[in-house]
Amino acid sequence: MDATGNGSYRGNRKSLLNAGQMAQSPTTVRNSKNMRRSTNMTPQQIHALRQLDESIVLENPAMADIYTPVAGRALPRRGRISMIRDNEYSVLAGLSDDELELDETKKIFIRGTPGGYSEKLQTTLQCLPDEDPGLAATSSLYFDFKESMQRHQSASDIFDLLNNYEEVCTDHEKLLRSLLSDRKAEPISINLASMIESEKRTWRLISCLYSDRLRTEALESSMCDEDLIESESEVRCVGNLYKNNTEVREAQIVIDWLERNAADGLEDGVAERMQHYSEAVCWENTLHYLSQRKLKGEIGVGDKNIVSQMDPDAPFRQKKPLADLDQCDEVRLLKSMFSYIRAGKMDKAKELCMHCGQPWRVASLDGWRLYEDRNKECMTEDGPVEIEGNPLRDLWRLACWEISQNETVHSSERALYGALCGNLKAMVNVCKTWEDYLWAHYKAMIDTMVEQEIRHSPTLLARKRPECNDDSISLPESYWKQKVTLSGPGEIFDSIVAISDEATKSDIETPFNTIQKHLILEDIPGLIDVVHSWVTDNGDGDITMEGVVATVHPQLLRFVAHLILLLRIMGVSMDEKKCEDIMEAYVEYLAADESSSILVANYTAALSPEKQVDVYSRFLKTVEDRELRKEYLQTAHEAGLDIPAITKTVVEDIRLETDMDTTAITPSGRADESARDDGFDSVVESDITNDDWKKIEALDWLVFDVSQRPEAVRQCNALMRSFLIKQKFAAARQVMGKIPEGSVDAIYRQCGIHVNGSEALPATHESAIREHLCLVAYLSAKQAFEDWFKFFHNGKPLPPSDSKARRTNFASRVANDHKEGQYQESVKQWERRCTDLCRILRDRVYNVLLFPGGGWLLDTLDTEECQPDEQAAARRYQIDVLREMCLPKICQLLLTALQNTSDMKDECLNLADVIADEDYNIYKVFKKEDGRKILSRIQDIAVDLL
């Protein structure tokens, strides 16, 4: 058992808590003030550079012509993430390592020119328009944490990851503090600085606690109990207590953590504030006063207002004060000493006492040391060894207790000695924050548990002390009554709430203090419940972006998300449903924030597979830029998301969310007649609406990856069916154009089948290809009719005008005869062209009517079992509607063309034969009225042919 220098009874911290490994990480990336740039810059560094470019130009317009942007371009394009690309390295690649260096903020590279822009990052941040500099300074935290998490993904890297998180928070906290010191403090920046500091302390707490907890679990699982050494030594007795009592060990960890936090905030130069003390002289003003009295021969004459002697006990013994200035100095000294004790810096407190000429107080601080006489166990060849510790520690503790209970002593001195003897009441009197209260309670708890262990140890009971009549000096009953309050961590937190003031109670309820409380109590389920209540605090338990932002700060949301990921790596049991809700809330925030949306895929991967598809598809639905779509799909691929399922969901959701009609599945199961247009002969079509374009452009999600061509074909088929039912032929053609050329061949290649081979495709693929060809054939026939229709009505040549000049003279008659001949020739060419177009129309209509494999839009294979019942039913219904609508209409169109093309009228009889063919049963899709109309038209044409 080694005695530490801060008055704590604990064993070797390296062996118990592996503190050395926790304090140092081999992956530290911010350990040099003059870091050089790496070969490949990160996207966050480029993002920071662009912020610098923008702020410089916006703040100094006159520099726009002379300033060369560091990041390659002055202003990032709106509407997309400013991520580094290969063609943007041009400026950066041209700079040498000497020209490009990292400044003191460690967050931004600046060009090192003699008269260049070497200001700190906070100057840039202050120039950002319409944005609090604190928000700008902490925007890279999201990227820093993601990179740290990706570097340390295995369970063996847990503590490196925690150290890295703490370092990131430390860097940003320093940056925020520097911003606050250089300008008028912004409320947002102040809150952010406090929040980042609390987060840093929380990561530190997790590292300390779980280092011990994981070690304890490993020892328990291996059943490797450490041997206990029985001895009359108090040091070994307390060492055994720390080894075997987890509660004591964790309480000491909490104390160490609280003291380290206090040390971070401890003002530098406390000793310098005591420079008015003369070297090694105590109470110099009182000494000067007494010396003057002695020179004047006033020795023996008492003074009621000041002590007459200079020994340390004189003020208590004589019940007289020191000189006024010395009293002020003494109070400052005591407060400074307690600050050091609170920060775990006992050695600093002793140095301060020596500096102020009070070596006797140094001795009073050292009485806590545990007694150990190793000479009783073995003698060395060199003779007896020095006895360690204080053999009269009981007497010293009683003296400390009496001082801490003395109401006439200053509160700081009472708290100072109360910390050494475990007097909770004395320490609480000077507590100001929640951490102070927690430190006081844990300090008292550890003291009582250690003292009880020493006084009840069988080996120590046998030790007799010649200095005392009894084995030990009894402590007052009030000391032991503290055990009621300090019986466990849970009671400690209840006690703090009961005795603290309103400000401290409010401090207790802050998010990070609440999280720290649950971590200390190892109440992870309670922690998850609290955080879950924050992100779903909208009345109905649902997660909405507005509700999350209103109740949870984004930086806090980032912290709890990474905490959950860390606990998962550690194997801590949690309510996964609530954890998913919390992670989903963080993903929703990232998706809503343009600057961090590139991170969405990484954190979506932490959700369950079903949630991944739902959450990421919702995010992708909001992305319209084609290049951004590729970028987000790439990040999803790197994160291991199910891209086929996600893109399919995106396309289907967009197709169905704006129009649930699909023309329309009526309760009777028949098509809504109002959706039909009997004026099919017309070439007038419905305009393509914005919703239509949104559906069409959504198909791009499926064509980036060749492996998704089968799904792309299926989704195109579904959208074309919807458009055709609504007679939006232009929209349907746009959909058809979304399928790249050679897609059918690509599908065959994916399945390892030759297009003309004998092997068969999977039923779903073959059915999708067949349906697509059917729809393409129909649109091709419809386009052929439109071509014929336009040429027939608009391409016919106009006859020459009938002029009287043709009958007046020979020249005019010759000219008119020539024009008439040209006109007749044009009419013949027009008739031939109409005939050609009609033949093309006929062939394409027959391609539809006589579609191989059973007929147009008829499946030759059963594919419905591969689709959900609802989707299969909707598809089957749409196909029935399309056959009833399209086949009769396309026959009417062909008949119209044949009837108006003199050389093609005889084809009407062939059309009648095709309609009546029993192999294709086209006549069955005709309604009686439609059938009578078309037969009547064919009959009239046949009569004309006779």
Backbone hydrogen bonds, N-H to C=O, Kabsch-Sander energy under -0.5 kcal/mol:
donor,donor_aa,acceptor,acceptor_aa,energy
4,T,2,D,-0.6
4,T,8,S,-0.7
7,G,4,T,-0.6
10,R,8,S,-1.2
13,R,11,G,-0.6
16,L,12,N,-2.1
17,L,13,R,-2.3
18,N,14,K,-1.2
19,A,13,R,-1.0
21,Q,18,N,-0.6
22,M,18,N,-1.5
23,A,19,A,-2.3
24,Q,20,G,-1.3
28,T,25,S,-1.4
35,M,32,S,-0.8
37,R,100,L,-0.7
41,M,39,T,-0.5
46,I,42,T,-1.8
47,H,43,P,-2.4
48,A,44,Q,-2.4
49,L,45,Q,-2.3
50,R,46,I,-2.3
51,Q,47,H,-1.9
52,L,48,A,-2.1
53,D,49,L,-2.6
54,E,50,R,-2.8
55,S,51,Q,-2.5
56,I,52,L,-2.4
57,V,53,D,-2.2
58,L,54,E,-2.7
59,E,55,S,-2.4
60,N,56,I,-1.9
63,M,60,N,-2.1
64,A,61,P,-1.8
67,Y,63,M,-2.5
68,T,66,I,-0.5
72,G,69,P,-0.9
80,R,77,R,-0.9
83,M,81,I,-1.8
88,E,85,R,-1.8
89,Y,86,D,-1.3
93,A,89,Y,-3.6
94,G,90,S,-0.9
95,L,92,L,-1.5
100,L,96,S,-1.7
101,E,99,E,-0.6
101,E,110,I,-1.3
102,L,35,M,-1.7
103,D,108,I,-1.6
106,K,103,D,-2.1
110,I,101,E,-1.8
112,G,99,E,-2.9
113,T,111,R,-1.6
116,G,113,T,-1.4
118,S,116,G,-1.2
123,T,120,K,-1.0
124,T,120,K,-1.1
125,L,121,L,-2.7
126,Q,122,Q,-2.0
127,C,123,T,-0.9
127,C,124,T,-0.8
128,L,124,T,-0.6
128,L,125,L,-0.9
131,E,128,L,-0.9
135,L,132,D,-0.6
136,A,132,D,-1.8
137,A,133,P,-2.5
138,T,134,G,-1.6
139,S,135,L,-0.5
139,S,136,A,-0.7
141,L,138,T,-1.4
142,Y,139,S,-0.7
144,D,140,S,-2.7
145,F,141,L,-2.5
146,K,142,Y,-1.5
147,E,143,F,-2.5
148,S,144,D,-2.3
149,M,145,F,-2.5
150,Q,146,K,-2.1
151,R,147,E,-1.8
152,H,148,S,-1.4
157,D,154,S,-1.4
158,I,155,A,-1.2
161,L,157,D,-2.6
162,L,158,I,-2.3
163,N,159,F,-2.3
164,N,160,D,-2.2
165,Y,161,L,-2.5
166,E,162,L,-2.3
167,E,163,N,-2.3
168,V,164,N,-2.4
169,C,165,Y,-2.3
170,T,166,E,-2.4
171,D,167,E,-2.6
172,H,168,V,-2.1
173,E,169,C,-2.5
174,K,170,T,-2.4
175,L,171,D,-2.0
176,L,172,H,-2.4
177,R,173,E,-2.6
178,S,174,K,-2.3
179,L,175,L,-2.0
180,L,176,L,-2.4
181,S,177,R,-1.8
182,D,178,S,-1.3
183,R,179,L,-0.8
190,I,186,E,-2.5
191,N,187,P,-2.4
192,L,188,I,-2.5
193,A,189,S,-2.7
194,S,190,I,-2.1
195,M,191,N,-2.4
196,I,192,L,-3.0
197,E,193,A,-2.0
198,S,194,S,-2.2
199,E,195,M,-2.4
200,K,196,I,-2.4
201,R,197,E,-2.1
202,T,198,S,-1.9
203,W,199,E,-2.5
204,R,200,K,-1.9
205,L,201,R,-2.2
206,I,202,T,-2.5
207,S,203,W,-2.2
208,C,204,R,-2.2
209,L,205,L,-2.9
210,Y,206,I,-2.6
211,S,207,S,-1.2
212,D,208,C,-1.3
213,R,209,L,-2.4
214,L,210,Y,-2.3
215,R,211,S,-1.3
216,T,212,D,-2.6
217,E,213,R,-2.3
218,A,214,L,-2.1
219,L,215,R,-2.2
220,E,216,T,-2.5
221,S,217,E,-2.5
222,S,218,A,-1.8
223,M,219,L,-0.7
224,C,219,L,-1.7
225,D,223,M,-1.0
230,E,228,L,-0.7
234,E,371,Y,-1.8
235,V,371,Y,-1.0
237,C,233,S,-1.8
238,V,234,E,-2.5
239,G,235,V,-2.1
240,N,236,R,-2.3
241,L,237,C,-1.6
242,Y,238,V,-2.2
243,K,239,G,-1.9
244,N,240,N,-1.8
245,N,241,L,-2.2
246,T,244,N,-0.8
249,R,245,N,-2.1
250,E,246,T,-2.9
251,A,247,E,-2.0
252,Q,248,V,-2.2
253,I,249,R,-1.8
254,V,250,E,-2.4
255,I,251,A,-2.1
256,D,252,Q,-2.7
257,W,253,I,-2.5
258,L,254,V,-2.6
259,E,255,I,-2.6
260,R,256,D,-2.2
261,N,257,W,-2.2
262,A,258,L,-2.1
263,A,259,E,-2.1
264,D,260,R,-1.9
265,G,261,N,-1.4
266,L,262,A,-0.5
266,L,263,A,-0.7
273,R,269,G,-1.1
273,R,270,V,-0.5
274,M,271,A,-1.5
275,Q,272,E,-1.6
277,Y,274,M,-1.9
280,A,355,H,-0.8
281,V,278,S,-1.9
287,L,283,W,-2.5
288,H,284,E,-2.7
289,Y,285,N,-2.0
290,L,286,T,-2.5
291,S,287,L,-2.6
292,Q,288,H,-2.2
293,R,289,Y,-1.9
294,K,290,L,-2.1
295,L,291,S,-2.2
296,K,292,Q,-1.6
297,G,294,K,-1.3
298,E,293,R,-3.0
301,V,298,E,-1.6
302,G,300,G,-0.7
306,I,303,D,-1.0
307,V,321,P,-1.6
314,A,311,D,-1.8
317,R,313,D,-3.2
318,Q,314,A,-3.0
319,K,315,P,-0.7
320,K,315,P,-0.6
327,Q,323,A,-2.4
328,C,324,D,-2.0
329,D,325,L,-2.4
330,E,326,D,-2.8
331,V,327,Q,-2.2
332,R,328,C,-2.2
333,L,329,D,-2.6
334,L,330,E,-2.7
335,K,331,V,-2.5
336,S,332,R,-2.3
337,M,333,L,-2.8
338,F,334,L,-2.6
339,S,335,K,-2.1
340,Y,336,S,-2.1
341,I,337,M,-2.7
342,R,338,F,-3.2
343,A,339,S,-1.4
344,G,341,I,-1.6
345,K,340,Y,-3.2
346,M,344,G,-0.7
349,A,345,K,-1.7
350,K,346,M,-2.1
351,E,347,D,-2.5
352,L,348,K,-2.2
353,C,349,A,-1.9
354,M,350,K,-2.6
355,H,351,E,-2.5
356,C,352,L,-1.7
357,G,354,M,-1.5
358,Q,353,C,-2.7
361,R,358,Q,-0.9
362,V,358,Q,-1.1
363,A,359,P,-1.9
364,S,360,W,-1.5
365,L,361,R,-1.2
365,L,362,V,-0.6
366,D,362,V,-0.7
366,D,363,A,-0.8
369,R,366,D,-1.3
372,E,388,E,-2.4
374,R,372,E,-0.6
376,K,373,D,-1.2
377,E,374,R,-0.9
378,C,374,R,-1.8
380,T,383,G,-0.7
383,G,380,T,-1.7
388,E,372,E,-2.4
390,N,369,R,-1.9
393,R,390,N,-1.3
396,W,392,L,-2.2
397,R,393,R,-2.7
398,L,394,D,-2.1
399,A,395,L,-2.0
400,C,396,W,-2.5
401,W,397,R,-2.6
402,E,398,L,-2.3
403,I,399,A,-2.2
404,S,400,C,-2.6
405,Q,401,W,-1.3
406,N,402,E,-0.8
406,N,403,I,-0.9
407,E,405,Q,-0.6
409,V,406,N,-1.3
414,R,410,H,-2.4
415,A,411,S,-2.5
416,L,412,S,-2.2
417,Y,413,E,-2.4
418,G,414,R,-2.1
419,A,415,A,-2.1
420,L,416,L,-0.9
421,C,417,Y,-1.5
422,G,418,G,-1.4
423,N,418,G,-2.3
424,L,422,G,-1.0
427,M,423,N,-1.6
428,V,424,L,-2.6
429,N,425,K,-1.3
430,V,427,M,-1.4
431,C,428,V,-1.3
437,Y,433,T,-2.1
438,L,434,W,-2.5
439,W,435,E,-2.6
440,A,436,D,-2.4
441,H,437,Y,-2.3
442,Y,438,L,-2.5
443,K,439,W,-2.6
444,A,440,A,-2.2
445,M,441,H,-2.4
446,I,442,Y,-2.6
447,D,443,K,-2.0
448,T,444,A,-2.3
449,M,445,M,-2.3
450,V,446,I,-2.7
451,E,447,D,-2.5
452,Q,448,T,-2.3
453,E,449,M,-2.0
454,I,450,V,-2.3
455,R,451,E,-2.4
456,H,452,Q,-1.4
457,S,454,I,-0.8
461,L,457,S,-1.8
462,A,458,P,-0.8
463,R,460,L,-1.1
464,K,462,A,-0.6
468,C,465,R,-1.4
474,S,472,S,-0.5
479,Y,476,P,-1.1
480,W,476,P,-1.0
481,K,477,E,-1.8
482,Q,478,S,-0.5
482,Q,479,Y,-0.9
483,K,480,W,-1.7
484,V,481,K,-1.5
485,T,481,K,-0.6
486,L,482,Q,-2.3
487,S,484,V,-0.7
492,I,488,G,-1.7
493,F,489,P,-1.8
494,D,490,G,-1.5
495,S,491,E,-2.4
496,I,492,I,-2.3
497,V,493,F,-1.8
498,A,494,D,-1.9
499,I,495,S,-2.1
500,S,496,I,-1.8
505,K,501,D,-2.4
506,S,502,E,-2.4
507,D,503,A,-1.8
508,I,504,T,-2.4
509,E,505,K,-1.3
510,T,507,D,-1.2
514,T,510,T,-2.4
515,I,511,P,-2.4
516,Q,512,F,-2.7
517,K,513,N,-2.2
518,H,514,T,-1.9
519,L,515,I,-2.1
520,I,516,Q,-2.5
521,L,517,K,-2.2
522,E,519,L,-0.7
523,D,518,H,-2.9
524,I,522,E,-0.9
527,L,523,D,-2.1
528,I,524,I,-2.7
529,D,525,P,-2.2
530,V,526,G,-2.2
531,V,527,L,-2.5
532,H,528,I,-2.6
533,S,529,D,-2.0
534,W,530,V,-1.3
535,V,531,V,-1.8
536,T,532,H,-1.3
537,D,534,W,-0.9
538,N,536,T,-2.4
541,G,536,T,-0.7
544,T,542,D,-0.6
548,V,544,T,-2.5
549,V,545,M,-2.3
550,A,546,E,-1.8
551,T,547,G,-1.5
552,V,548,V,-3.0
557,L,553,H,-2.5
558,R,554,P,-2.3
559,F,555,Q,-1.9
560,V,556,L,-2.5
561,A,557,L,-1.9
562,H,558,R,-2.1
563,L,559,F,-2.3
564,I,560,V,-2.3
565,L,561,A,-1.9
566,L,562,H,-2.2
567,L,563,L,-2.7
568,R,564,I,-2.1
569,I,565,L,-1.8
570,M,566,L,-2.0
571,G,567,L,-0.7
571,G,568,R,-0.9
572,V,567,L,-2.5
576,E,574,M,-1.1
579,C,575,D,-2.4
580,E,576,E,-2.5
581,D,577,K,-1.7
582,I,578,K,-2.1
583,M,579,C,-2.7
584,E,580,E,-2.7
585,A,581,D,-1.9
586,Y,582,I,-1.8
587,V,583,M,-2.4
588,E,584,E,-2.7
589,Y,585,A,-1.9
590,L,586,Y,-2.4
591,A,587,V,-2.6
592,A,588,E,-1.6
593,D,589,Y,-1.4
594,E,592,A,-0.7
596,S,593,D,-1.3
597,S,593,D,-0.8
597,S,594,E,-0.5
599,L,596,S,-1.9
600,V,597,S,-1.5
603,Y,599,L,-1.4
604,T,600,V,-2.2
605,A,601,A,-1.6
606,A,603,Y,-1.1
607,L,604,T,-2.0
612,Q,608,S,-2.8
613,V,609,P,-1.8
614,D,610,E,-1.9
615,V,611,K,-3.3
616,Y,612,Q,-2.4
617,S,613,V,-1.6
618,R,614,D,-1.6
619,F,615,V,-1.7
620,L,616,Y,-2.6
621,K,617,S,-1.6
622,T,619,F,-1.4
623,V,620,L,-1.7
624,E,622,T,-0.5
629,R,625,D,-2.0
630,K,626,R,-1.9
631,E,627,E,-2.2
632,Y,628,L,-2.8
633,L,629,R,-2.1
634,Q,630,K,-2.2
635,T,631,E,-2.2
636,A,632,Y,-2.0
637,H,633,L,-2.2
638,E,634,Q,-2.4
639,A,635,T,-1.7
640,G,637,H,-1.0
641,L,636,A,-2.5
643,I,641,L,-1.6
646,I,642,D,-2.2
647,T,643,I,-3.0
648,K,644,P,-2.0
649,T,645,A,-2.0
650,V,646,I,-2.5
651,V,647,T,-2.4
652,E,648,K,-2.5
653,D,649,T,-2.8
654,I,650,V,-2.4
655,R,651,V,-2.2
656,L,652,E,-1.9
657,E,653,D,-2.8
658,T,654,I,-0.9
665,I,661,D,-0.8
666,T,664,A,-1.2
666,T,670,R,-1.1
669,G,666,T,-2.4
672,D,664,A,-0.6
673,E,671,A,-0.6
675,A,672,D,-1.9
676,R,673,E,-1.6
680,F,678,D,-1.8
682,S,679,G,-1.4
686,S,727,Q,-0.7
689,T,687,D,-0.7
693,W,689,T,-2.4
694,K,690,N,-2.3
695,K,691,D,-2.0
696,I,692,D,-2.5
697,E,693,W,-3.1
698,A,694,K,-1.4
699,L,695,K,-0.6
699,L,696,I,-1.3
700,D,697,E,-1.7
701,W,698,A,-1.7
702,L,699,L,-1.7
703,V,700,D,-1.2
704,F,700,D,-0.7
706,V,704,F,-0.5
708,Q,705,D,-1.8
709,R,706,V,-1.9
712,A,708,Q,-2.5
713,V,709,R,-2.7
714,R,710,P,-2.0
715,Q,711,E,-2.7
716,C,712,A,-2.3
717,N,713,V,-2.4
718,A,714,R,-2.2
719,L,715,Q,-2.2
720,M,716,C,-2.8
721,R,717,N,-2.5
722,S,718,A,-1.8
723,F,719,L,-2.4
724,L,720,M,-2.9
725,I,721,R,-2.1
726,K,722,S,-1.4
727,Q,724,L,-1.2
728,K,723,F,-3.1
729,F,727,Q,-1.1
732,A,728,K,-2.0
733,R,729,F,-2.2
734,Q,730,A,-1.9
735,V,731,A,-2.0
736,M,732,A,-2.4
737,G,733,R,-1.9
738,K,735,V,-1.7
739,I,736,M,-1.1
743,S,740,P,-1.2
746,A,742,G,-2.1
747,I,743,S,-2.3
748,Y,744,V,-2.1
749,R,745,D,-2.5
750,Q,746,A,-2.3
751,C,747,I,-1.5
752,G,749,R,-1.3
753,I,748,Y,-2.7
757,G,754,H,-1.5
766,E,762,P,-2.7
767,S,763,A,-2.5
768,A,764,T,-2.1
769,I,765,H,-2.6
770,R,766,E,-2.5
771,E,767,S,-2.6
772,H,768,A,-2.4
773,L,769,I,-2.4
774,C,770,R,-2.1
775,L,771,E,-2.5
776,V,772,H,-2.6
777,A,773,L,-2.4
778,Y,774,C,-2.2
779,L,775,L,-2.6
780,S,776,V,-2.3
781,A,777,A,-2.2
782,K,778,Y,-2.8
783,Q,779,L,-2.5
784,A,780,S,-2.1
785,F,781,A,-2.2
786,E,782,K,-2.0
787,D,783,Q,-2.4
788,W,784,A,-2.3
789,F,785,F,-3.2
790,K,786,E,-2.6
791,F,787,D,-2.1
792,F,788,W,-3.1
793,H,789,F,-2.1
794,N,790,K,-2.8
795,G,791,F,-2.0
803,S,801,S,-1.0
806,R,803,S,-1.4
807,R,804,K,-1.7
808,T,805,A,-1.0
809,N,805,A,-1.1
813,R,809,N,-1.9
814,V,810,F,-2.4
815,A,811,A,-2.3
816,N,812,S,-2.6
817,D,813,R,-2.4
818,H,814,V,-2.2
819,K,815,A,-2.3
820,E,816,N,-2.7
821,G,817,D,-2.3
822,Q,818,H,-2.5
823,Y,819,K,-2.7
824,Q,820,E,-2.5
825,E,821,G,-2.4
826,S,822,Q,-2.5
827,V,823,Y,-2.5
828,K,824,Q,-2.1
829,Q,825,E,-2.4
830,W,826,S,-2.8
831,E,827,V,-2.7
832,R,828,K,-2.7
833,R,829,Q,-2.8
834,C,830,W,-2.8
835,T,831,E,-2.5
836,D,832,R,-2.7
837,L,833,R,-2.9
838,C,834,C,-2.5
839,R,835,T,-2.4
840,I,836,D,-2.5
841,L,837,L,-2.6
842,R,838,C,-3.0
843,D,839,R,-3.0
844,R,840,I,-2.3
845,V,841,L,-2.8
846,Y,842,R,-2.6
847,N,843,D,-1.8
848,V,844,R,-1.2
849,L,845,V,-3.0
850,L,846,Y,-3.0
851,F,848,V,-1.3
855,G,851,F,-0.7
858,L,855,G,-1.4
859,D,857,L,-0.5
863,T,861,L,-0.9
866,C,863,T,-1.5
867,Q,864,E,-1.6
872,A,868,P,-2.9
873,A,869,D,-2.5
874,A,870,E,-2.2
875,R,871,Q,-2.6
876,R,872,A,-2.5
877,Y,873,A,-2.2
878,Q,874,A,-2.4
879,I,875,R,-2.5
880,D,876,R,-2.0
881,V,877,Y,-2.4
882,L,878,Q,-2.8
883,R,879,I,-2.5
884,E,880,D,-2.1
885,M,881,V,-2.1
886,C,882,L,-3.4
887,L,882,L,-0.5
887,L,883,R,-1.1
889,K,885,M,-1.2
890,I,886,C,-3.0
891,C,887,L,-1.8
892,Q,888,P,-2.1
893,L,889,K,-2.4
894,L,890,I,-2.2
895,L,891,C,-2.5
896,T,892,Q,-2.1
897,A,893,L,-2.1
898,L,894,L,-3.0
899,Q,895,L,-2.5
900,N,896,T,-1.4
901,T,897,A,-0.6
901,T,898,L,-0.8
902,S,900,N,-0.6
904,M,901,T,-2.0
905,K,902,S,-0.8
907,E,904,M,-1.4
908,C,905,K,-1.9
909,L,906,D,-0.9
910,N,906,D,-0.6
911,L,907,E,-2.3
912,A,908,C,-1.9
913,D,909,L,-1.9
914,V,910,N,-2.4
915,I,911,L,-2.4
916,A,912,A,-1.9
917,D,913,D,-0.6
917,D,914,V,-0.9
920,Y,917,D,-0.5
921,N,917,D,-2.0
922,I,917,D,-0.5
923,Y,915,I,-1.5
924,K,921,N,-1.0
925,V,922,I,-1.8
926,F,923,Y,-1.0
931,G,927,K,-3.1
932,R,928,K,-2.5
933,K,929,E,-2.0
934,I,930,D,-2.2
935,L,931,G,-2.2
936,S,932,R,-2.1
937,R,933,K,-2.0
938,I,934,I,-2.2
939,Q,935,L,-2.3
940,D,936,S,-2.0
941,I,937,R,-2.1
942,A,938,I,-2.5
943,V,939,Q,-2.1
944,D,940,D,-1.8
945,L,941,I,-2.0
946,L,942,A,-1.3
